[in-house]
Amino acid sequence: MKSKIKSFFKGVLVVFLAIIVIFMVLLFFGEDKSGDYNEIADLIKGEKIEQAENLLNKSSYSKMDYSDEDGKKKMELYRKLYTKEKKYDEAADVVIAYLKANNMDIKAENTDSADGVELYDLVWNVSDIYNKLSAEKQKEVMNLMGESLQKKVNSEGREQREANLAKFEEFDKVEYYIKNESPEEAKKMLEESSFSKIGYKESTDETVMTGGIFKMRLYKDLYIKLGMYDDAVDVMLTFVKENEGNHKYDQSVSTFIADIYDKLSDEKKNEAMDLMRDTLTTELNRRKG
């Protein structure tokens, strides 16, 4: 009887240990899709094309179908990668494959509204590279997207959108260097960018991105990386002063200052409080609560 009980518990122990081993193997070899996505997306932003391509081709995204749960993420990564590589026809092919795999009919959808419409950004993304496509590919995407694409290609704000996108892309690249490269490399990249040559004044026209907000964020992040917290606040306060009367950035700036408030000199704390007043006080009190 004792031997049977002993044998039973031994069997239970073996099964239990086997489950643990399987779990650990899955944990070790399992692919963290969200981690992969963010890392690959950041590499693309930083124009680390070869690294991004290698990681993407080794990731779970390369093995899945566009109709899978994360098929949209796969499409976005390959579209962005091909666009950075100036392989515009291939970028369009990725979008086409995604639409067909998911039976999406753009002509039947309202893509003029951004409210909950997945296809809205997708049509804009294709319109952004439309003039760089081959004649054959232009015809293919136009047949697929019809009037929705035509309207965005011929949009009155097309030129301004392209200018805004260029600033976003430059911001993404410099931001990548600040986050991931040495302080020296980051500083060099920022000084060589267009942001070092402009002021902090941002347009009050919501459709126009002059770049002042990008300059503030980049210099702020660089100074924080260097441990120069007072200088980071100087940049933010200069931005607020140059955009006097435009209060839509006050909360964001107060949040940024609150993040490093304990590392500031008393003089800089007082200066920040004098300018930001209620928004900074509220943010600091919220964190204490």
C-alpha positions as CSV (number, residue, x, y, z in Angstrom):
1,M,0.0,0.0,0.0
2,K,2.8,2.4,1.0
3,S,4.6,1.7,-2.3
4,K,1.4,2.5,-4.2
5,I,1.0,5.8,-2.4
6,K,4.6,6.6,-2.9
7,S,4.4,5.8,-6.6
8,F,1.2,8.0,-6.9
9,F,2.9,11.0,-5.3
10,K,6.0,10.4,-7.4
11,G,3.8,10.5,-10.5
12,V,2.1,13.7,-9.4
13,L,5.5,15.3,-8.8
14,V,6.8,14.3,-12.3
15,V,3.7,15.8,-13.9
16,F,4.0,19.0,-11.8
17,L,7.7,19.4,-12.7
18,A,6.9,18.7,-16.4
19,I,4.3,21.5,-16.3
20,I,6.8,23.9,-14.8
21,V,9.4,23.0,-17.4
22,I,6.9,23.5,-20.3
23,F,5.9,26.9,-18.8
24,M,9.5,28.0,-18.5
25,V,10.3,27.0,-22.0
26,L,7.3,28.9,-23.3
27,L,8.3,31.9,-21.3
28,F,11.8,31.7,-22.5
29,F,11.1,31.1,-26.2
30,G,7.8,32.8,-26.4
31,E,7.7,36.0,-28.5
32,D,6.7,39.2,-26.9
33,K,4.8,40.8,-29.7
34,S,4.2,44.1,-28.1
35,G,7.9,44.4,-27.2
36,D,8.9,43.4,-30.7
37,Y,6.5,45.9,-32.2
38,N,7.8,48.9,-30.1
39,E,11.4,48.0,-30.7
40,I,11.0,47.6,-34.4
41,A,9.0,50.7,-34.7
42,D,11.6,52.7,-32.8
43,L,14.4,51.4,-35.0
44,I,12.4,52.5,-38.1
45,K,11.9,55.9,-36.6
46,G,15.7,56.2,-35.9
47,E,16.3,55.0,-39.5
48,K,18.2,52.0,-38.3
49,I,16.9,50.2,-41.4
50,E,19.1,47.1,-41.5
51,Q,18.5,46.4,-37.8
52,A,14.8,47.0,-38.1
53,E,14.5,44.7,-41.1
54,N,16.5,41.9,-39.5
55,L,14.4,42.1,-36.3
56,L,11.1,42.3,-38.2
57,N,12.0,39.3,-40.4
58,K,12.8,37.2,-37.3
59,S,9.8,38.3,-35.3
60,S,6.4,36.6,-35.1
61,Y,4.9,39.3,-37.4
62,S,6.8,37.9,-40.4
63,K,5.1,34.5,-39.9
64,M,1.5,35.6,-39.4
65,D,-1.2,36.4,-42.0
66,Y,-2.6,39.9,-42.4
67,S,-5.9,38.5,-41.3
68,D,-4.5,37.4,-37.9
69,E,-5.3,39.3,-34.7
70,D,-2.0,41.3,-35.0
71,G,-2.2,41.5,-38.8
72,K,-2.6,45.3,-38.6
73,K,0.6,45.7,-36.7
74,K,2.4,43.6,-39.2
75,M,1.0,45.8,-42.0
76,E,2.0,49.0,-40.2
77,L,5.6,47.8,-39.6
78,Y,6.2,46.6,-43.1
79,R,4.5,49.7,-44.6
80,K,6.7,52.0,-42.5
81,L,9.9,50.0,-43.2
82,Y,9.3,50.0,-47.0
83,T,8.4,53.7,-46.9
84,K,11.7,54.5,-45.1
85,E,13.6,52.4,-47.7
86,K,11.8,54.4,-50.5
87,K,10.3,51.2,-51.7
88,Y,6.9,52.8,-52.2
89,D,5.3,50.2,-54.5
90,E,6.1,47.6,-51.9
91,A,4.6,49.8,-49.1
92,A,1.4,50.1,-51.2
93,D,1.4,46.3,-51.8
94,V,1.4,45.7,-48.0
95,V,-1.6,47.9,-47.6
96,I,-3.4,46.2,-50.5
97,A,-2.6,42.7,-49.0
98,Y,-4.0,43.8,-45.6
99,L,-7.2,45.1,-47.1
100,K,-7.8,42.1,-49.2
101,A,-7.0,39.6,-46.4
102,N,-9.6,41.3,-44.1
103,N,-12.2,41.8,-46.9
104,M,-12.2,45.6,-46.3
105,D,-14.0,47.6,-48.9
106,I,-12.8,51.2,-48.7
107,K,-15.3,52.3,-51.3
108,A,-18.2,51.2,-49.1
109,E,-16.8,53.0,-46.0
110,N,-16.9,56.6,-44.8
111,T,-13.2,57.5,-44.7
112,D,-13.8,61.3,-44.4
113,S,-14.2,61.0,-40.6
114,A,-11.5,60.0,-38.1
115,D,-14.1,59.0,-35.5
116,G,-13.6,55.3,-35.0
117,V,-12.9,54.7,-38.7
118,E,-9.9,52.4,-39.0
119,L,-9.5,53.1,-42.7
120,Y,-9.2,56.9,-42.3
121,D,-5.5,56.9,-41.5
122,L,-4.8,54.1,-44.0
123,V,-6.1,56.1,-46.9
124,W,-4.1,59.1,-45.8
125,N,-1.0,57.0,-45.5
126,V,-1.4,55.7,-49.1
127,S,-2.1,59.3,-50.3
128,D,1.2,60.4,-48.8
129,I,3.2,58.1,-51.1
130,Y,0.8,58.2,-54.1
131,N,2.9,60.5,-56.2
132,K,6.0,58.3,-55.6
133,L,4.3,55.2,-56.9
134,S,4.8,53.7,-60.3
135,A,2.0,54.4,-62.8
136,E,0.8,50.8,-62.5
137,K,0.7,50.9,-58.7
138,Q,-1.1,54.3,-58.8
139,K,-3.8,52.7,-61.0
140,E,-4.1,49.7,-58.7
141,V,-4.6,51.6,-55.4
142,M,-6.9,54.1,-57.1
143,N,-9.1,51.2,-58.4
144,L,-9.1,49.8,-54.8
145,M,-9.7,53.0,-52.9
146,G,-11.6,55.1,-55.4
147,E,-12.9,58.6,-54.5
148,S,-11.6,58.3,-50.9
149,L,-8.1,58.3,-52.1
150,Q,-8.6,60.7,-54.9
151,K,-10.0,63.4,-52.5
152,K,-7.0,63.0,-50.2
153,V,-4.4,63.1,-53.0
154,N,-6.0,66.3,-54.3
155,S,-6.6,67.8,-50.9
156,E,-6.0,71.6,-50.6
157,G,-4.0,70.8,-47.4
158,R,-1.7,68.3,-49.2
159,E,1.4,70.5,-49.3
160,Q,1.1,71.5,-45.6
161,R,0.5,67.9,-44.6
162,E,3.7,66.8,-46.3
163,A,5.6,69.6,-44.6
164,N,4.1,68.5,-41.2
165,L,5.0,64.9,-41.9
166,A,8.6,65.8,-42.7
167,K,8.9,67.5,-39.3
168,F,7.3,64.5,-37.5
169,E,9.8,62.2,-39.2
170,E,12.8,64.4,-38.3
171,F,11.5,64.6,-34.7
172,D,11.2,60.8,-34.5
173,K,14.8,60.3,-35.7
174,V,16.3,62.8,-33.3
175,E,14.2,61.5,-30.4
176,Y,15.4,58.0,-31.2
177,Y,19.0,59.2,-30.9
178,I,18.4,61.0,-27.6
179,K,16.7,57.9,-26.1
180,N,19.1,55.2,-27.5
181,E,22.5,56.7,-28.5
182,S,25.3,58.3,-26.5
183,P,24.8,61.9,-25.3
184,E,27.4,63.1,-27.8
185,E,25.7,61.4,-30.7
186,A,22.3,62.7,-29.6
187,K,23.6,66.3,-29.2
188,K,25.3,66.2,-32.6
189,M,22.1,64.9,-34.3
190,L,20.0,67.6,-32.7
191,E,22.4,70.4,-33.6
192,E,22.4,69.2,-37.2
193,S,18.6,69.1,-37.3
194,S,16.3,71.9,-38.5
195,F,15.0,72.3,-35.0
196,S,18.3,73.9,-33.8
197,K,17.7,76.7,-36.4
198,I,14.2,77.8,-35.4
199,G,12.6,79.4,-32.4
200,Y,10.0,78.0,-30.0
201,K,7.0,79.8,-31.4
202,E,4.3,77.4,-32.5
203,S,1.5,78.2,-34.9
204,T,-2.0,78.8,-33.6
205,D,-3.2,77.2,-36.8
206,E,-3.9,73.6,-35.8
207,T,-3.1,72.5,-39.4
208,V,0.4,74.0,-39.3
209,M,3.3,72.5,-37.4
210,T,6.1,75.0,-37.2
211,G,8.2,72.8,-35.0
212,G,8.5,74.9,-31.8
213,I,6.9,72.2,-29.7
214,F,9.3,69.6,-31.2
215,K,12.3,71.7,-30.4
216,M,11.2,72.2,-26.8
217,R,10.7,68.5,-26.3
218,L,14.0,67.4,-27.9
219,Y,16.1,69.9,-26.0
220,K,14.2,69.1,-22.8
221,D,14.9,65.4,-23.2
222,L,18.6,66.0,-24.1
223,Y,19.2,68.1,-21.1
224,I,17.5,65.6,-18.8
225,K,19.6,62.8,-20.4
226,L,22.7,64.9,-19.5
227,G,21.4,65.5,-16.0
228,M,21.0,69.3,-16.6
229,Y,17.6,69.7,-15.1
230,D,17.6,73.4,-14.6
231,D,18.5,73.8,-18.3
232,A,15.6,71.5,-19.2
233,V,13.2,73.7,-17.3
234,D,14.7,76.9,-19.0
235,V,13.8,75.4,-22.3
236,M,10.3,74.7,-21.3
237,L,9.8,78.1,-19.7
238,T,11.2,79.8,-22.9
239,F,8.7,77.8,-24.9
240,V,5.8,79.0,-22.7
241,K,6.9,82.6,-22.9
242,E,7.3,82.5,-26.7
243,N,3.8,81.1,-26.9
244,E,2.2,83.5,-24.5
245,G,-1.6,83.5,-24.7
246,N,-1.7,80.0,-26.2
247,H,-2.5,77.9,-23.1
248,K,-3.1,74.6,-24.8
249,Y,0.5,73.5,-23.9
250,D,0.4,74.6,-20.2
251,Q,-0.7,71.2,-18.9
252,S,1.9,69.2,-20.8
253,V,4.7,71.6,-19.8
254,S,3.6,71.4,-16.1
255,T,3.6,67.6,-16.3
256,F,7.1,67.7,-17.8
257,I,8.3,70.0,-15.0
258,A,6.7,68.0,-12.3
259,D,8.6,64.9,-13.5
260,I,11.9,66.5,-12.6
261,Y,10.7,69.0,-10.0
262,D,12.6,67.4,-7.0
263,K,15.9,67.6,-9.0
264,L,15.6,71.4,-9.6
265,S,17.5,74.1,-7.7
266,D,15.3,76.2,-5.4
267,E,15.7,79.2,-7.7
268,K,14.5,77.2,-10.7
269,K,11.6,75.8,-8.7
270,N,10.5,79.3,-7.8
271,E,10.9,80.5,-11.4
272,A,8.8,77.6,-12.8
273,M,6.1,78.2,-10.1
274,D,5.9,81.9,-10.9
275,L,5.2,81.3,-14.6
276,M,3.1,78.1,-14.5
277,R,1.3,78.8,-11.2
278,D,-2.0,76.9,-10.9
279,T,-1.3,74.2,-13.5
280,L,2.0,73.2,-11.9
281,T,0.6,73.5,-8.4
282,T,-2.3,71.2,-9.3
283,E,0.0,68.7,-11.0
284,L,2.4,68.6,-8.0
285,N,-0.6,68.2,-5.5
286,R,-2.1,65.5,-7.7
287,R,1.1,63.4,-7.4
288,K,1.3,63.9,-3.6
289,G,-2.3,62.7,-3.3
